[in-house]
Amino acid sequence: MSRAPAPARFSLNQETIRQWSLPELVAGCTAAGVGAVGLWRDPVRRFGVRETAKLVAGAGLRVSSLCRGGFFTAADPVGRAAALEDNRRAVEEAAELGADTLVLVSGGLPEGDRDLAGARLRIADILGELAPFAAAHGVRLGIEPLHPMYAADRCVVSTLGQALDIAELFPASQVGVVVDAYHLWWDERLPAEVMRAGGAGRIVSVQVADWVTPLPEGVLLGRGQLGDGSIDLRAFRELTDAAGYLGPVEVEIFNPGLWARDGEEVLGEVIDRYREHVA
């Protein structure tokens, strides 16, 4: 059965259908009328950054984001230097892909460390070197706050307010924030912080997935299909619209159940759910 093209602002994050190779991703998105994709560094590097850039551009697709840079919280000089070097490479990759945004997952606490505030200061310290480098390559950095359950091992930036406090140390043209429904829907301060971000031109990406329970062991792969959980996704999207963000809305779902299915079927379902619950 033929379908209408995907909504204009719809972007498919590569991890939502991770069972697809990059050529399959591009072919599937082209067939479905999807205009933008969010890419991940590991599969891009396996396929080849230059080859990916040619493939995506040749299909007329826009790269709405590249994920991920970050992991800035190492307390030792060697770890800090390694993080900075890896992020410089990520910036160069984003630039070659024509990505609007490099998404930053800031990193968790180093082993044995319990100083959240100190870890956040180290993020700002590295960004002081990375942000001008990214700007010189035409890449904007996006700090993504993750749900507090990830604070220990993955991201000490847990709220949009914390992300903005760091981003605002730098020009808005260099550093913004990623607003992800899965990570932020629970925060009563979200409306005010989204308006704060939008008013300053700091929203560089909006992402959606649903919150379903019970969460799986390990919690990383527990994102729900749109409409299956607790988040008012349309209200979330309307909030970011009201704040002035009118760019792509990426569907980013980490879910082994979706990965086990036929990719074309999953994409059709995701687009239908996006129309019903987000657009």
Buried (B, 14 or more C-beta within 10 A) or exposed (E): EEEEEBBEBBBBBBBBBBEBEBEEBBBBBBEBBBBBBBBBBEBBEEBEBEEBBEBBEEBEBBBBBBBBBBBBBBBEEEBBEEBBEBBBEBBBBBBBBBBBBBBBBBBBBBEEBEBBEBBBEBBBEBBEEBBEBBBEBEBBBBBBBBBBBBBEEBBBBBBBBBBBBBBBEBEBEBBBBBBBBBBBBEBEEBBEBBBBBBEBBBBBBBBBBBBBEEEEEEEEBBBBBBBBBEBEBEEBBEBBBEBBBEBBBBBBBBBEEBBEEEBBEBBBBBBBBBBEBBB
